[in-house]
Amino acid sequence: MTYRDVFGLRQLLLLGVSMPPSWLSLLLPVAVAVVSLAVGAIALAAGCGSPEGPDVVCTDAGAVRGVVEGKVVAFKGLPYAKAPVGSLRWRPPQEGVQWKGVRDGGRFGPICPQIVAGKVVGSEDCLTLNIWRLREPPATLLPVMVWVTGGGNHSLSGQGSAQFGGVSYDGETLVERGGVIFVSYNLRLGVLGFLAHPALDAERPERVSGNYGNLDQVAMLRWLRRNIEKFGGNSGRIFLFGTSAGGGNICALMTSPLSRGLFHRASIQSSVPIGCEIQTLADAEKGTGVKVVSAVRCDTAADTATCLRGKSTNEIVSAVPGTFGVFPRLYGPNVDGHVFPDQPLKLIAARKHDAIPVVIGNTSDETMQFVNAVGPASDDASYAAAIEKVFGARARDATRTGARRYGPRRSRLLPVVRVRDAPASVRGSDDRRLGPSA
């Protein structure tokens, strides 16, 4: 019996209100039994008919067996969307993954493609999430903490990374001490997660491109809304917390109509206010989009989108590597009028965002590692080149004018540049612009 058959039986019961009470009293128990058998048959087909212990959970995609890690159980590598490969590369995530039998949840899924130590690693079949809970299922539903990784939108994953001396994300401590359900996940990164180009616009009814990584985040949150209660989590108490690019993504998601109601609290670390300002679709297409298409020699192709999808993972990811530092980010969300209708900071200041409790934090001297991103400035020429690289040619010329006026002592020189002449990624901003969250 299918869901359609069950729905038809429901309609028959609704018609039964006009039946004699004696008929209805006889029909109702039979109908309830048939519906129960039908639902059980559907669950059995998905591998969820007879859980083999407390470490097996039945999701809407199928059954999964967790792995015991100390006092917690971890369910790793659960796909929340279809693999974005082949024709699904640079398309919104496709939900509805199903599997048969009991899935092994003891291993992380592959990380999404990124550059580590100069090499492309990972797999495009990477849209998975990981869940940690206490071994004993909770008596009441617990709050859910979802970790949104940083990494400049082009590195890291739900399990961590070998970069930065080795980073590992593990929910054991939070779950054991905090009384929560902990979730981490992978999203498409870099060129695969954020490439915007007119050729990709033409394929979408909304006539937009980019933001695929953010659409992955929305798909992940939808999966949690459908399934997290089966793991002991409260789908009405989803808390996003992240740092750097992760915090910036949270800020943007607070203003997206697609994610409204999917999370209810947030913590944004080392991201405000600059992380709440994103590029426009036009800027993304004219900037990184043009660079990538040219780098892989698809700029002269008759069908640019087909040409791009024909490139290997290594070719496309290594074409224009992502950057860290004070320079404009090559990859990240864009204001497309669909996923993100306007600048997040603007919408928040106007109180047009999803008003939820938000914690905002910054770390003292947190950008010091980026200050020398232009390399050493040991003489006038290298200093001028560094200023131009970060702030543009007009700032370089202003610096040279000041040097001639005040002499060679650089300690006495303070370049003065109009804020509007500097790139958006390095402009200062008053935290008060963020406005209240409620």
C-alpha positions in Angstrom: 0.0 0.0 0.0 1.3 3.4 -0.9 0.9 6.8 0.7 -1.6 7.6 -2.0 -3.7 4.6 -0.9 -3.5 5.7 2.7 -4.6 9.2 1.6 -7.5 7.7 -0.3 -8.6 5.7 2.8 -8.5 8.9 4.8 -10.8 10.5 2.3 -13.2 7.6 2.6 -13.2 8.1 6.4 -14.0 11.7 5.9 -17.0 10.7 3.8 -18.0 8.4 6.6 -19.3 11.2 8.7 -22.6 10.8 6.8 -22.8 7.1 7.5 -24.9 5.6 10.3 -23.1 5.6 13.6 -23.1 1.8 13.8 -21.4 1.6 10.4 -18.8 4.1 11.4 -18.0 2.4 14.6 -17.4 -0.8 12.7 -15.3 0.8 10.0 -13.1 3.0 12.1 -11.1 0.2 13.9 -10.6 -1.6 10.6 -9.4 1.6 9.0 -7.0 2.4 11.8 -5.5 -1.1 11.6 -5.0 -0.8 7.8 -3.4 2.6 8.1 -1.0 1.2 10.8 -0.1 -1.7 8.6 0.5 0.6 5.7 2.8 2.9 7.6 4.6 -0.1 9.0 5.1 -1.5 5.5 6.5 1.8 4.3 8.9 2.0 7.2 9.9 -1.6 6.7 10.7 -0.9 3.1 13.0 1.8 4.2 14.8 -0.5 6.6 13.1 0.9 9.7 10.7 -1.9 10.5 12.4 -3.4 13.5 15.2 -1.3 15.1 18.0 -3.5 16.4 18.7 -1.5 19.6 18.9 2.0 20.9 21.8 2.9 18.6 19.6 2.5 15.5 17.4 5.5 14.5 14.8 5.6 11.7 14.9 8.7 9.5 12.7 9.6 6.6 15.6 8.4 4.4 16.1 5.0 6.1 17.6 3.5 9.2 21.0 4.3 10.5 23.2 2.7 13.2 25.4 5.0 15.3 28.8 4.3 16.7 29.5 4.6 20.5 32.1 7.1 21.4 32.5 7.2 25.2 29.2 8.3 26.7 27.7 9.5 23.4 26.5 7.9 20.1 27.6 9.5 16.8 25.7 9.2 13.6 28.1 10.2 10.9 28.0 10.7 7.1 24.2 11.0 6.7 23.3 12.4 3.3 20.9 15.3 3.4 20.8 15.8 -0.4 21.8 14.0 -3.5 25.4 14.2 -4.7 25.8 17.4 -6.7 27.8 15.8 -9.5 27.4 15.7 -13.2 24.4 17.7 -14.3 23.7 18.7 -10.6 27.0 20.6 -10.3 26.1 24.3 -9.8 22.4 23.6 -9.2 20.4 23.9 -6.0 20.6 20.7 -3.8 18.2 18.0 -4.6 16.5 16.5 -1.5 14.9 13.1 -1.2 17.9 10.7 -0.6 16.8 7.2 0.3 18.7 4.1 1.3 17.8 0.5 2.0 18.7 -1.6 5.0 20.5 -0.1 8.0 23.1 2.5 7.1 26.5 2.4 8.9 26.8 5.8 10.7 30.3 5.1 12.0 32.3 7.0 9.4 32.4 10.6 8.3 31.4 11.3 4.7 34.1 12.7 2.3 34.9 16.4 2.8 33.9 18.8 0.0 36.7 19.6 -2.5 39.2 22.2 -1.3 42.9 22.9 -1.5 45.0 21.6 1.4 48.8 21.9 1.4 48.7 22.9 -2.3 46.6 19.9 -3.4 42.9 19.4 -4.2 41.4 17.0 -1.8 37.8 15.8 -1.2 34.9 14.6 -3.2 31.9 16.3 -4.8 29.7 13.7 -3.3 30.0 15.4 0.1 26.6 16.7 1.3 26.4 14.8 4.6 25.8 15.7 8.2 26.8 14.3 11.6 24.8 14.0 14.8 26.0 13.3 18.3 23.7 12.5 21.3 24.0 10.7 24.6 23.9 6.9 24.5 20.6 6.8 26.3 17.9 8.6 24.3 16.7 11.6 26.3 13.4 11.6 28.1 12.6 15.0 26.7 13.6 16.6 23.5 16.9 18.6 23.8 18.1 21.8 22.1 20.1 21.3 18.9 23.5 23.1 18.3 24.5 23.2 14.7 28.2 24.1 14.1 28.7 26.4 11.0 32.4 26.2 10.1 34.6 29.1 9.0 37.3 28.7 6.5 36.7 31.6 4.1 33.9 29.7 2.3 36.6 27.6 0.6 38.0 25.3 3.3 37.2 23.1 6.3 34.3 20.7 6.8 32.0 19.2 9.4 34.7 16.9 10.6 37.5 19.5 10.6 40.6 19.7 8.4 44.3 19.0 8.3 44.8 22.7 7.8 45.8 25.1 10.6 47.8 22.5 12.3 44.9 20.1 12.4 41.3 21.0 13.3 38.8 18.4 14.6 35.1 19.0 15.4 33.7 16.5 17.9 30.4 16.8 19.7 31.2 14.6 22.6 32.1 17.3 25.1 29.1 19.6 24.2 26.7 16.7 24.3 27.9 15.3 27.6 28.3 18.6 29.5 25.7 20.8 27.7 22.7 18.5 27.5 22.3 19.1 23.8 22.2 17.4 20.4 25.2 18.4 18.4 25.3 18.6 14.6 28.0 19.3 12.1 27.8 19.1 8.3 29.5 19.7 4.9 28.5 22.3 2.3 29.9 23.0 -1.1 32.9 25.3 -1.0 34.8 27.7 -3.2 34.1 27.6 -6.9 31.7 24.6 -6.5 29.7 26.4 -3.8 29.6 30.0 -4.9 30.5 30.4 -8.6 28.2 33.0 -10.3 28.1 33.5 -14.0 25.5 34.5 -16.6 25.7 31.1 -18.2 24.5 29.5 -15.0 21.8 32.2 -14.5 20.2 31.2 -17.8 19.6 27.7 -16.4 17.5 28.8 -13.5 13.9 30.1 -13.5 15.0 32.8 -11.0 17.9 33.8 -13.4 20.4 33.8 -10.6 23.5 31.8 -9.8 26.0 31.2 -6.9 24.9 30.7 -3.3 24.9 26.9 -3.8 26.7 26.5 -0.5 24.0 28.5 1.3 21.3 26.5 -0.4 23.0 23.4 1.0 22.7 25.0 4.4 18.9 25.4 3.9 18.6 21.8 2.7 20.5 20.6 5.8 18.2 22.6 8.1 15.1 21.2 6.4 16.5 17.7 6.9 16.9 18.5 10.6 13.4 19.8 10.9 12.1 16.5 9.5 14.3 14.2 11.4 16.1 15.6 14.4 13.4 14.7 16.9 14.1 11.0 16.0 17.5 11.6 17.5 16.1 13.3 20.6 16.5 16.9 19.4 13.9 19.6 19.5 13.1 20.8 16.0 11.8 24.1 17.5 15.1 24.9 19.2 17.8 24.9 16.5 20.8 27.0 17.5 23.3 27.9 14.8 26.8 29.0 16.0 29.8 29.7 13.8 32.9 31.8 13.4 34.4 33.9 10.6 32.9 32.9 7.3 30.5 30.6 9.2 29.3 33.5 11.2 28.9 35.6 8.1 26.7 32.9 6.6 24.6 32.8 9.7 24.1 36.6 9.5 23.0 36.2 5.8 20.7 33.3 6.6 18.9 35.4 9.2 17.7 37.6 6.3 16.9 34.8 3.7 13.2 34.0 3.1 14.3 30.4 2.4 15.6 29.8 5.9 12.9 31.6 7.9 11.7 29.5 10.7 14.4 26.8 10.3 16.5 28.0 13.2 15.6 29.9 16.3 18.8 31.3 17.9 22.3 32.1 16.7 25.8 33.0 17.9 28.0 34.9 15.4 31.7 35.0 16.3 34.4 37.2 14.5 32.0 38.1 11.7 30.2 41.3 12.5 29.8 43.7 10.8 32.0 43.0 7.8 30.7 39.4 7.5 27.2 40.7 7.2 28.0 42.6 4.0 28.1 40.5 0.9 28.9 41.1 -2.8 26.2 41.6 -5.4 25.4 39.0 -8.0 26.8 41.3 -10.7 30.0 41.8 -8.8 30.4 38.0 -8.3 29.8 37.4 -12.0 32.1 40.1 -13.2 34.8 39.3 -10.7 35.4 35.7 -9.7 33.0 34.3 -12.3 35.0 35.8 -15.2 38.3 34.7 -13.7 37.2 31.1 -13.3 35.7 30.8 -16.7 38.8 32.3 -18.3 41.2 30.2 -16.2 39.6 26.9 -17.4 39.3 28.2 -21.0 35.6 28.1 -21.2 35.3 31.8 -22.1 35.3 30.9 -25.8 33.1 27.8 -25.6 29.8 27.7 -27.4 28.1 26.4 -24.3 29.9 27.8 -21.2 27.9 25.8 -18.6 28.5 22.5 -20.4 32.2 23.4 -20.7 32.5 24.1 -17.0 30.7 20.9 -16.1 33.1 19.0 -18.3 36.1 20.0 -16.2 37.5 17.7 -13.6 37.2 18.5 -9.9 40.9 19.2 -9.8 40.8 21.5 -12.7 37.9 23.6 -11.5 38.9 23.8 -7.8 42.5 24.8 -8.6 41.6 27.3 -11.3 41.2 30.3 -8.9 42.1 29.3 -5.3 40.3 31.0 -2.4 42.1 33.6 -0.3 42.4 34.6 3.3 43.3 38.0 4.7 42.3 41.6 4.2 41.6 41.2 0.5 38.1 40.9 -1.0 36.9 37.3 -0.6 36.7 35.4 -3.9 34.0 33.1 -2.7 30.9 33.6 -0.6 27.2 34.6 -0.7 25.8 37.2 -3.1 22.7 39.4 -3.1 20.7 37.7 -5.8 17.2 38.8 -4.9 16.2 35.2 -4.3 18.3 33.5 -1.6 19.4 36.9 -0.3 17.0 39.7 -1.3 19.3 42.6 -0.1 22.4 43.3 2.0 22.0 41.4 5.3 23.3 44.3 7.4 20.8 46.7 5.7 17.8 44.3 6.3 18.8 43.8 9.9 19.2 47.5 10.5 15.7 47.9 9.1 14.4 45.1 11.3 13.3 43.1 8.2 15.1 40.0 9.3 14.0 36.9 11.2 14.1 38.4 14.7 15.8 35.8 16.9 18.1 36.0 20.0 21.7 36.5 18.7 25.0 36.4 20.5 27.8 38.5 18.8 31.4 38.1 19.7 34.9 39.2 18.6 38.4 38.2 19.7 41.1 40.8 20.5 43.7 41.2 17.8 42.0 38.4 15.8 43.0 39.9 12.4 46.7 40.3 13.2 47.5 37.2 11.3 46.1 38.9 8.2 48.0 42.2 8.6 51.1 41.0 6.8 49.1 39.4 4.0 50.7 41.6 1.4 54.2 40.6 2.4 57.0 42.7 3.9 57.1 46.4 3.0 60.8 47.1 3.3 61.2 50.2 1.0 59.1 52.9 -0.6 58.3 50.7 -3.7 57.1 47.7 -1.8 55.1 49.9 0.6 53.3 51.6 -2.3 52.7 48.2 -3.9 51.2 46.9 -0.7 48.9 49.9 -0.3 47.7 49.5 -3.9 47.0 45.8 -3.5 44.8 46.3 -0.5 43.2 49.8 -1.1 43.7 50.5 -4.8 45.7 52.9 -7.0 44.1 56.1 -5.6 45.3 55.1 -2.1 48.8 54.4 -3.4 48.9 57.8 -5.0 47.7 59.5 -1.8 50.4 57.7 0.1 53.1 58.9 -2.3 51.8 62.5 -2.0 52.0 62.3 1.8 55.5 60.8 1.6 56.8 63.8 -0.4 55.1 66.2 2.0 56.2 64.7 5.3 59.5 63.2 4.4 60.9 59.6 4.6 60.0 58.9 8.2 57.2 56.4 7.7 56.2 56.5 11.4 55.0 60.0 10.8 53.0 59.1 7.7 49.3 58.2 8.0 47.7 57.6 4.7 44.2 59.2 4.5 41.8 57.5 2.1 38.1 58.2 1.8 36.2 55.2 3.1 34.1 54.9 -0.1 37.3 54.5 -2.2 38.3 51.3 -0.3 37.0 47.8 -1.1 33.9 46.8 0.9 35.8 44.0 2.6 38.2 46.5 4.3 35.8 49.3 5.2 35.3 50.1 8.8 31.8 50.0 10.2 30.1 50.8 13.5 28.6 47.8 15.3 25.6 49.9 16.0 24.6 49.5 12.3 23.7 45.9 13.0 20.7 47.1 15.0 18.7 45.1 17.5 17.6 41.6 16.6 14.1 42.0 17.9 
